[in-house]
Amino acid sequence: MTRFNRSPRLVSGTLETLARRLAPETVLAEIQRAWPDAVGRAIAERAKPVAERAGVVTISCESSVWAQELDLMSEAILERLNQALTRGQIARLRCVAGSPFEQV
């Protein structure tokens, strides 16, 4: 006879495990996972990493003021992100206002 654990379990733990398994194994995906811890919730809500190429990460910011502020903070952000990464290192942040794909 099998014994079942009838107590309720949180779905969040299972969803987090599933999300980690399904996430692509790229430098950008790793940066996106580390971003909220590296910059804090307030910044993470207003700026997001959207592209990575040859060690340069493009950050899409909600306004030019946020882009400029993150540009000034880039050394500290790079240090925290590089500590969290296992797939490579970031050399520079490129902060843009709005989606970088709208600026073509």
N, CA, C and O atoms as CSV, one atom per row, in Angstrom:
chain,resi,resn,atom,element,x,y,z
A,1,MET,N,N,0.837,-1.175,0.000
A,1,MET,CA,C,0.000,0.000,0.000
A,1,MET,C,C,0.891,1.250,0.000
A,1,MET,O,O,1.858,1.336,0.757
A,2,THR,N,N,0.551,2.204,-0.852
A,2,THR,CA,C,1.319,3.432,-0.968
A,2,THR,C,C,0.746,4.487,-0.036
A,2,THR,O,O,-0.468,4.651,0.086
A,3,ARG,N,N,1.659,5.197,0.616
A,3,ARG,CA,C,1.215,6.283,1.489
A,3,ARG,C,C,1.366,7.597,0.744
A,3,ARG,O,O,2.431,7.892,0.201
A,4,PHE,N,N,0.324,8.368,0.719
A,4,PHE,CA,C,0.350,9.662,0.063
A,4,PHE,C,C,0.437,10.754,1.117
A,4,PHE,O,O,-0.198,10.689,2.169
A,5,ASN,N,N,1.232,11.742,0.804
A,5,ASN,CA,C,1.303,12.909,1.667
A,5,ASN,C,C,0.128,13.812,1.303
A,5,ASN,O,O,0.101,14.381,0.212
A,6,ARG,N,N,-0.804,13.942,2.171
A,6,ARG,CA,C,-2.026,14.673,1.867
A,6,ARG,C,C,-1.936,16.166,2.214
A,6,ARG,O,O,-2.888,16.911,1.982
A,7,SER,N,N,-0.837,16.593,2.748
A,7,SER,CA,C,-0.734,18.013,3.087
A,7,SER,C,C,-0.503,18.832,1.813
A,7,SER,O,O,0.155,18.363,0.885
A,8,PRO,N,N,-1.035,20.035,1.769
A,8,PRO,CA,C,-0.871,20.874,0.570
A,8,PRO,C,C,0.589,21.306,0.402
A,8,PRO,O,O,1.329,21.480,1.370
A,9,ARG,N,N,0.962,21.469,-0.847
A,9,ARG,CA,C,2.325,21.919,-1.173
A,9,ARG,C,C,2.241,23.192,-2.000
A,9,ARG,O,O,1.282,23.409,-2.741
A,10,LEU,N,N,3.246,24.015,-1.863
A,10,LEU,CA,C,3.298,25.246,-2.641
A,10,LEU,C,C,3.643,24.926,-4.095
A,10,LEU,O,O,4.554,24.144,-4.368
A,11,VAL,N,N,2.929,25.519,-4.993
A,11,VAL,CA,C,3.174,25.324,-6.420
A,11,VAL,C,C,4.395,26.127,-6.860
A,11,VAL,O,O,5.040,25.769,-7.846
A,12,SER,N,N,4.721,27.193,-6.156
A,12,SER,CA,C,5.813,28.076,-6.569
A,12,SER,C,C,7.143,27.339,-6.675
A,12,SER,O,O,7.921,27.608,-7.591
A,13,GLY,N,N,7.417,26.424,-5.763
A,13,GLY,CA,C,8.675,25.669,-5.832
A,13,GLY,C,C,8.754,24.811,-7.080
A,13,GLY,O,O,9.808,24.723,-7.709
A,14,THR,N,N,7.669,24.188,-7.436
A,14,THR,CA,C,7.624,23.367,-8.637
A,14,THR,C,C,7.736,24.233,-9.886
A,14,THR,O,O,8.432,23.864,-10.832
A,15,LEU,N,N,7.060,25.378,-9.900
A,15,LEU,CA,C,7.117,26.268,-11.058
A,15,LEU,C,C,8.518,26.844,-11.257
A,15,LEU,O,O,8.978,26.974,-12.391
A,16,GLU,N,N,9.193,27.188,-10.168
A,16,GLU,CA,C,10.554,27.705,-10.280
A,16,GLU,C,C,11.491,26.650,-10.844
A,16,GLU,O,O,12.340,26.965,-11.677
A,17,THR,N,N,11.355,25.415,-10.409
A,17,THR,CA,C,12.173,24.323,-10.934
A,17,THR,C,C,11.890,24.120,-12.416
A,17,THR,O,O,12.822,23.945,-13.202
A,18,LEU,N,N,10.647,24.139,-12.802
A,18,LEU,CA,C,10.267,23.978,-14.199
A,18,LEU,C,C,10.807,25.130,-15.045
A,18,LEU,O,O,11.312,24.906,-16.145
A,19,ALA,N,N,10.703,26.351,-14.543
A,19,ALA,CA,C,11.204,27.521,-15.278
A,19,ALA,C,C,12.712,27.423,-15.492
A,19,ALA,O,O,13.200,27.765,-16.569
A,20,ARG,N,N,13.454,26.965,-14.493
A,20,ARG,CA,C,14.907,26.793,-14.646
A,20,ARG,C,C,15.228,25.746,-15.704
A,20,ARG,O,O,16.161,25.918,-16.489
A,21,ARG,N,N,14.461,24.667,-15.727
A,21,ARG,CA,C,14.695,23.605,-16.710
A,21,ARG,C,C,14.381,24.057,-18.131
A,21,ARG,O,O,15.053,23.642,-19.076
A,22,LEU,N,N,13.372,24.898,-18.288
A,22,LEU,CA,C,12.948,25.332,-19.612
A,22,LEU,C,C,13.710,26.550,-20.132
A,22,LEU,O,O,13.672,26.838,-21.328
A,23,ALA,N,N,14.393,27.258,-19.256
A,23,ALA,CA,C,15.117,28.458,-19.671
A,23,ALA,C,C,16.258,28.089,-20.614
A,23,ALA,O,O,16.940,27.086,-20.405
A,24,PRO,N,N,16.464,28.897,-21.649
A,24,PRO,CA,C,17.573,28.610,-22.553
A,24,PRO,C,C,18.912,28.753,-21.828
A,24,PRO,O,O,19.044,29.541,-20.892
A,25,GLU,N,N,19.880,27.993,-22.268
A,25,GLU,CA,C,21.196,28.033,-21.635
A,25,GLU,C,C,22.103,28.982,-22.405
A,25,GLU,O,O,23.033,28.554,-23.090
A,26,THR,N,N,21.822,30.270,-22.283
A,26,THR,CA,C,22.608,31.300,-22.952
A,26,THR,C,C,23.089,32.309,-21.913
A,26,THR,O,O,22.599,32.346,-20.785
A,27,VAL,N,N,24.047,33.115,-22.315
A,27,VAL,CA,C,24.550,34.160,-21.418
A,27,VAL,C,C,23.425,35.149,-21.118
A,27,VAL,O,O,23.265,35.569,-19.972
A,28,LEU,N,N,22.646,35.526,-22.133
A,28,LEU,CA,C,21.565,36.483,-21.915
A,28,LEU,C,C,20.540,35.952,-20.924
A,28,LEU,O,O,20.088,36.688,-20.047
A,29,ALA,N,N,20.172,34.693,-21.051
A,29,ALA,CA,C,19.207,34.109,-20.109
A,29,ALA,C,C,19.754,34.134,-18.690
A,29,ALA,O,O,19.018,34.404,-17.741
A,30,GLU,N,N,21.035,33.854,-18.546
A,30,GLU,CA,C,21.645,33.883,-17.212
A,30,GLU,C,C,21.665,35.313,-16.665
A,30,GLU,O,O,21.425,35.529,-15.477
A,31,ILE,N,N,21.947,36.275,-17.524
A,31,ILE,CA,C,21.946,37.684,-17.113
A,31,ILE,C,C,20.542,38.100,-16.679
A,31,ILE,O,O,20.374,38.773,-15.662
A,32,GLN,N,N,19.540,37.697,-17.453
A,32,GLN,CA,C,18.164,38.056,-17.123
A,32,GLN,C,C,17.729,37.455,-15.790
A,32,GLN,O,O,16.968,38.079,-15.050
A,33,ARG,N,N,18.204,36.246,-15.475
A,33,ARG,CA,C,17.862,35.651,-14.177
A,33,ARG,C,C,18.565,36.379,-13.033
A,33,ARG,O,O,17.990,36.526,-11.955
A,34,ALA,N,N,19.798,36.834,-13.249
A,34,ALA,CA,C,20.574,37.498,-12.200
A,34,ALA,C,C,20.234,38.979,-12.055
A,34,ALA,O,O,20.541,39.578,-11.024
A,35,TRP,N,N,19.613,39.575,-13.054
A,35,TRP,CA,C,19.365,41.018,-13.102
A,35,TRP,C,C,18.637,41.569,-11.870
A,35,TRP,O,O,19.137,42.524,-11.275
A,36,PRO,N,N,17.494,41.029,-11.454
A,36,PRO,CA,C,16.794,41.623,-10.293
A,36,PRO,C,C,17.636,41.645,-9.016
A,36,PRO,O,O,17.567,42.609,-8.253
A,37,ASP,N,N,18.422,40.607,-8.775
A,37,ASP,CA,C,19.270,40.588,-7.581
A,37,ASP,C,C,20.437,41.557,-7.710
A,37,ASP,O,O,20.877,42.132,-6.714
A,38,ALA,N,N,20.938,41.744,-8.918
A,38,ALA,CA,C,22.092,42.612,-9.127
A,38,ALA,C,C,21.744,44.090,-9.026
A,38,ALA,O,O,22.559,44.888,-8.565
A,39,VAL,N,N,20.531,44.465,-9.458
A,39,VAL,CA,C,20.188,45.891,-9.491
A,39,VAL,C,C,19.106,46.292,-8.496
A,39,VAL,O,O,18.950,47.477,-8.203
A,40,GLY,N,N,18.366,45.338,-7.978
A,40,GLY,CA,C,17.279,45.660,-7.059
A,40,GLY,C,C,15.954,45.769,-7.792
A,40,GLY,O,O,15.907,45.944,-9.009
A,41,ARG,N,N,14.886,45.663,-7.029
A,41,ARG,CA,C,13.543,45.604,-7.602
A,41,ARG,C,C,13.148,46.885,-8.329
A,41,ARG,O,O,12.547,46.818,-9.401
A,42,ALA,N,N,13.472,48.047,-7.771
A,42,ALA,CA,C,13.064,49.321,-8.373
A,42,ALA,C,C,13.645,49.491,-9.772
A,42,ALA,O,O,12.943,49.903,-10.695
A,43,ILE,N,N,14.915,49.176,-9.925
A,43,ILE,CA,C,15.558,49.300,-11.241
A,43,ILE,C,C,15.078,48.192,-12.170
A,43,ILE,O,O,14.820,48.445,-13.346
A,44,ALA,N,N,14.954,46.975,-11.663
A,44,ALA,CA,C,14.536,45.845,-12.496
A,44,ALA,C,C,13.151,46.059,-13.097
A,44,ALA,O,O,12.855,45.521,-14.164
A,45,GLU,N,N,12.303,46.832,-12.432
A,45,GLU,CA,C,10.972,47.116,-12.973
A,45,GLU,C,C,11.026,48.127,-14.106
A,45,GLU,O,O,10.085,48.217,-14.895
A,46,ARG,N,N,12.105,48.889,-14.203
A,46,ARG,CA,C,12.192,49.971,-15.185
A,46,ARG,C,C,13.236,49.737,-16.270
A,46,ARG,O,O,13.313,50.493,-17.238
A,47,ALA,N,N,14.033,48.694,-16.109
A,47,ALA,CA,C,15.088,48.411,-17.090
A,47,ALA,C,C,15.314,46.912,-17.160
A,47,ALA,O,O,15.348,46.228,-16.137
A,48,LYS,N,N,15.470,46.404,-18.389
A,48,LYS,CA,C,15.623,44.959,-18.570
A,48,LYS,C,C,16.705,44.657,-19.604
A,48,LYS,O,O,16.802,45.346,-20.620
A,49,PRO,N,N,17.517,43.634,-19.352
A,49,PRO,CA,C,18.491,43.199,-20.359
A,49,PRO,C,C,17.741,42.545,-21.524
A,49,PRO,O,O,16.936,41.636,-21.322
A,50,VAL,N,N,18.014,43.018,-22.744
A,50,VAL,CA,C,17.285,42.498,-23.900
A,50,VAL,C,C,18.183,41.851,-24.947
A,50,VAL,O,O,17.693,41.134,-25.820
A,51,ALA,N,N,19.487,42.091,-24.873
A,51,ALA,CA,C,20.395,41.504,-25.868
A,51,ALA,C,C,21.801,41.430,-25.297
A,51,ALA,O,O,22.172,42.198,-24.409
A,52,GLU,N,N,22.576,40.485,-25.826
A,52,GLU,CA,C,23.992,40.351,-25.444
A,52,GLU,C,C,24.765,39.944,-26.687
A,52,GLU,O,O,24.372,39.028,-27.410
A,53,ARG,N,N,25.865,40.635,-26.921
A,53,ARG,CA,C,26.721,40.285,-28.046
A,53,ARG,C,C,28.156,40.668,-27.717
A,53,ARG,O,O,28.459,41.823,-27.416
A,54,ALA,N,N,29.019,39.684,-27.782
A,54,ALA,CA,C,30.455,39.892,-27.568
A,54,ALA,C,C,30.756,40.632,-26.272
A,54,ALA,O,O,31.616,41.512,-26.242
A,55,GLY,N,N,30.051,40.276,-25.200
A,55,GLY,CA,C,30.322,40.869,-23.897
A,55,GLY,C,C,29.651,42.196,-23.639
A,55,GLY,O,O,29.839,42.788,-22.576
A,56,VAL,N,N,28.861,42.683,-24.604
A,56,VAL,CA,C,28.125,43.938,-24.432
A,56,VAL,C,C,26.649,43.598,-24.252
A,56,VAL,O,O,26.045,42.946,-25.104
A,57,VAL,N,N,26.077,44.043,-23.138
A,57,VAL,CA,C,24.677,43.767,-22.834
A,57,VAL,C,C,23.872,45.039,-23.054
A,57,VAL,O,O,24.196,46.098,-22.516
A,58,THR,N,N,22.812,44.916,-23.859
A,58,THR,CA,C,21.914,46.040,-24.108
A,58,THR,C,C,20.795,46.003,-23.073
A,58,THR,O,O,20.115,44.992,-22.900
A,59,ILE,N,N,20.626,47.131,-22.392
A,59,ILE,CA,C,19.596,47.280,-21.366
A,59,ILE,C,C,18.550,48.244,-21.897
A,59,ILE,O,O,18.861,49.386,-22.233
A,60,SER,N,N,17.309,47.781,-21.972
A,60,SER,CA,C,16.206,48.623,-22.401
A,60,SER,C,C,15.602,49.291,-21.172
A,60,SER,O,O,15.112,48.617,-20.266
A,61,CYS,N,N,15.642,50.625,-21.148
A,61,CYS,CA,C,15.158,51.403,-19.998
A,61,CYS,C,C,13.865,52.120,-20.379
A,61,CYS,O,O,13.648,52.440,-21.548
A,62,GLU,N,N,13.017,52.367,-19.399
A,62,GLU,CA,C,11.732,52.989,-19.692
A,62,GLU,C,C,11.847,54.449,-20.101
A,62,GLU,O,O,10.917,54.992,-20.696
A,63,SER,N,N,12.979,55.103,-19.793
A,63,SER,CA,C,13.161,56.500,-20.191
A,63,SER,C,C,14.651,56.797,-20.342
A,63,SER,O,O,15.505,56.020,-19.913
A,64,SER,N,N,14.936,57.929,-20.955
A,64,SER,CA,C,16.337,58.321,-21.129
A,64,SER,C,C,16.994,58.660,-19.794
A,64,SER,O,O,18.206,58.508,-19.642
A,65,VAL,N,N,16.204,59.116,-18.832
A,65,VAL,CA,C,16.745,59.407,-17.500
A,65,VAL,C,C,17.254,58.118,-16.858
A,65,VAL,O,O,18.337,58.095,-16.274
A,66,TRP,N,N,16.459,57.040,-16.969
A,66,TRP,CA,C,16.893,55.751,-16.412
A,66,TRP,C,C,18.110,55.221,-17.162
A,66,TRP,O,O,19.007,54.647,-16.545
A,67,ALA,N,N,18.158,55.399,-18.458
A,67,ALA,CA,C,19.306,54.939,-19.246
A,67,ALA,C,C,20.572,55.661,-18.791
A,67,ALA,O,O,21.619,55.036,-18.623
A,68,GLN,N,N,20.477,56.959,-18.593
A,68,GLN,CA,C,21.637,57.734,-18.146
A,68,GLN,C,C,22.060,57.324,-16.736
A,68,GLN,O,O,23.252,57.190,-16.457
A,69,GLU,N,N,21.096,57.127,-15.859
A,69,GLU,CA,C,21.404,56.733,-14.481
A,69,GLU,C,C,22.110,55.372,-14.448
A,69,GLU,O,O,23.099,55.199,-13.736
A,70,LEU,N,N,21.600,54.419,-15.215
A,70,LEU,CA,C,22.235,53.097,-15.254
A,70,LEU,C,C,23.615,53.167,-15.886
A,70,LEU,O,O,24.515,52.423,-15.498
A,71,ASP,N,N,23.786,54.055,-16.854
A,71,ASP,CA,C,25.105,54.231,-17.451
A,71,ASP,C,C,26.107,54.702,-16.396
A,71,ASP,O,O,27.258,54.267,-16.387
A,72,LEU,N,N,25.661,55.590,-15.512
A,72,LEU,CA,C,26.531,56.071,-14.441
A,72,LEU,C,C,26.826,54.987,-13.402
A,72,LEU,O,O,27.882,54.995,-12.771
A,73,MET,N,N,25.880,54.053,-13.231
A,73,MET,CA,C,26.031,52.973,-12.256
A,73,MET,C,C,26.629,51.708,-12.874
A,73,MET,O,O,26.743,50.691,-12.190
A,74,SER,N,N,27.007,51.750,-14.130
A,74,SER,CA,C,27.360,50.531,-14.866
A,74,SER,C,C,28.516,49.742,-14.255
A,74,SER,O,O,28.491,48.511,-14.280
A,75,GLU,N,N,29.521,50.413,-13.710
A,75,GLU,CA,C,30.651,49.664,-13.129
A,75,GLU,C,C,30.204,48.778,-11.969
A,75,GLU,O,O,30.601,47.616,-11.888
A,76,ALA,N,N,29.392,49.311,-11.087
A,76,ALA,CA,C,28.912,48.535,-9.946
A,76,ALA,C,C,27.977,47.415,-10.401
A,76,ALA,O,O,28.028,46.305,-9.870
A,77,ILE,N,N,27.133,47.703,-11.376
A,77,ILE,CA,C,26.217,46.686,-11.899
A,77,ILE,C,C,26.999,45.570,-12.577
A,77,ILE,O,O,26.704,44.392,-12.379
A,78,LEU,N,N,28.001,45.940,-13.381
A,78,LEU,CA,C,28.829,44.930,-14.055
A,78,LEU,C,C,29.515,44.014,-13.054
A,78,LEU,O,O,29.579,42.801,-13.254
A,79,GLU,N,N,30.019,44.587,-11.999
A,79,GLU,CA,C,30.703,43.794,-10.971
A,79,GLU,C,C,29.748,42.767,-10.352
A,79,GLU,O,O,30.101,41.597,-10.203
A,80,ARG,N,N,28.542,43.211,-9.993
A,80,ARG,CA,C,27.570,42.291,-9.384
A,80,ARG,C,C,27.101,41.230,-10.371
A,80,ARG,O,O,26.956,40.064,-10.003
A,81,LEU,N,N,26.864,41.621,-11.618
A,81,LEU,CA,C,26.433,40.642,-12.616
A,81,LEU,C,C,27.523,39.617,-12.901
A,81,LEU,O,O,27.248,38.418,-12.966
A,82,ASN,N,N,28.748,40.080,-13.069
A,82,ASN,CA,C,29.848,39.159,-13.369
A,82,ASN,C,C,30.086,38.164,-12.238
A,82,ASN,O,O,30.500,37.033,-12.492
A,83,GLN,N,N,29.832,38.566,-11.001
A,83,GLN,CA,C,29.960,37.638,-9.878
A,83,GLN,C,C,28.904,36.534,-9.954
A,83,GLN,O,O,29.147,35.408,-9.520
A,84,ALA,N,N,27.732,36.858,-10.504
A,84,ALA,CA,C,26.634,35.894,-10.570
A,84,ALA,C,C,26.703,34.975,-11.788
A,84,ALA,O,O,26.050,33.932,-11.808
A,85,LEU,N,N,27.481,35.345,-12.798
A,85,LEU,CA,C,27.513,34.584,-14.051
A,85,LEU,C,C,28.489,33.417,-13.998
A,85,LEU,O,O,29.553,33.498,-13.385
A,86,THR,N,N,28.100,32.333,-14.655
A,86,THR,CA,C,28.987,31.177,-14.788
A,86,THR,C,C,29.364,30.942,-16.246
A,86,THR,O,O,30.322,30.220,-16.522
A,87,ARG,N,N,28.631,31.534,-17.182
A,87,ARG,CA,C,28.828,31.288,-18.608
A,87,ARG,C,C,29.747,32.278,-19.301
A,87,ARG,O,O,30.064,32.080,-20.474
A,88,GLY,N,N,30.175,33.302,-18.652
A,88,GLY,CA,C,31.021,34.294,-19.307
A,88,GLY,C,C,31.050,35.562,-18.495
A,88,GLY,O,O,30.489,35.636,-17.401
A,89,GLN,N,N,31.706,36.549,-19.038
A,89,GLN,CA,C,31.819,37.823,-18.354
A,89,GLN,C,C,31.295,38.931,-19.271
A,89,GLN,O,O,31.374,38.842,-20.496
A,90,ILE,N,N,30.767,39.956,-18.650
A,90,ILE,CA,C,30.253,41.114,-19.378
A,90,ILE,C,C,31.310,42.201,-19.326
A,90,ILE,O,O,31.883,42.474,-18.271
A,91,ALA,N,N,31.564,42.818,-20.471
A,91,ALA,CA,C,32.554,43.887,-20.536
A,91,ALA,C,C,31.921,45.269,-20.411
A,91,ALA,O,O,32.528,46.196,-19.876
A,92,ARG,N,N,30.677,45.397,-20.919
A,92,ARG,CA,C,30.071,46.727,-20.961
A,92,ARG,C,C,28.559,46.624,-21.012
A,92,ARG,O,O,28.004,45.660,-21.540
A,93,LEU,N,N,27.891,47.645,-20.448
A,93,LEU,CA,C,26.441,47.789,-20.571
A,93,LEU,C,C,26.154,48.880,-21.591
A,93,LEU,O,O,26.814,49.919,-21.605
A,94,ARG,N,N,25.177,48.640,-22.432
A,94,ARG,CA,C,24.697,49.640,-23.385
A,94,ARG,C,C,23.262,49.940,-22.989
A,94,ARG,O,O,22.369,49.122,-23.213
A,95,CYS,N,N,23.039,51.102,-22.405
A,95,CYS,CA,C,21.716,51.456,-21.892
A,95,CYS,C,C,20.995,52.336,-22.904
A,95,CYS,O,O,21.514,53.368,-23.327
A,96,VAL,N,N,19.796,51.918,-23.286
A,96,VAL,CA,C,18.996,52.654,-24.273
A,96,VAL,C,C,17.615,52.913,-23.707
A,96,VAL,O,O,17.106,52.145,-22.890
A,97,ALA,N,N,17.013,54.012,-24.155
A,97,ALA,CA,C,15.654,54.339,-23.732
A,97,ALA,C,C,14.682,53.638,-24.666
A,97,ALA,O,O,14.805,53.744,-25.886
A,98,GLY,N,N,13.725,52.929,-24.105
A,98,GLY,CA,C,12.760,52.187,-24.916
A,98,GLY,C,C,13.371,50.925,-25.464
A,98,GLY,O,O,14.492,50.555,-25.114
A,99,SER,N,N,12.631,50.273,-26.320
A,99,SER,CA,C,13.103,49.033,-26.928
A,99,SER,C,C,14.206,49.334,-27.936
A,99,SER,O,O,14.050,50.244,-28.751
A,100,PRO,N,N,15.312,48.601,-27.906
A,100,PRO,CA,C,16.387,48.854,-28.870
A,100,PRO,C,C,15.950,48.546,-30.296
A,100,PRO,O,O,16.564,49.029,-31.247
A,101,PHE,N,N,14.895,47.745,-30.456
A,101,PHE,CA,C,14.440,47.377,-31.786
A,101,PHE,C,C,13.613,48.504,-32.425
A,101,PHE,O,O,13.432,48.526,-33.643
A,102,GLU,N,N,13.118,49.427,-31.610
A,102,GLU,CA,C,12.371,50.581,-32.124
A,102,GLU,C,C,13.310,51.652,-32.659
A,102,GLU,O,O,12.870,52.544,-33.384
A,103,GLN,N,N,14.597,51.585,-32.317
A,103,GLN,CA,C,15.538,52.639,-32.661
A,103,GLN,C,C,16.266,52.391,-33.968
A,103,GLN,O,O,17.208,53.117,-34.283
A,104,VAL,N,N,15.871,51.410,-34.727
A,104,VAL,CA,C,16.554,51.082,-35.982
A,104,VAL,C,C,16.360,52.144,-36.999
A,104,VAL,O,O,16.867,52.031,-38.114
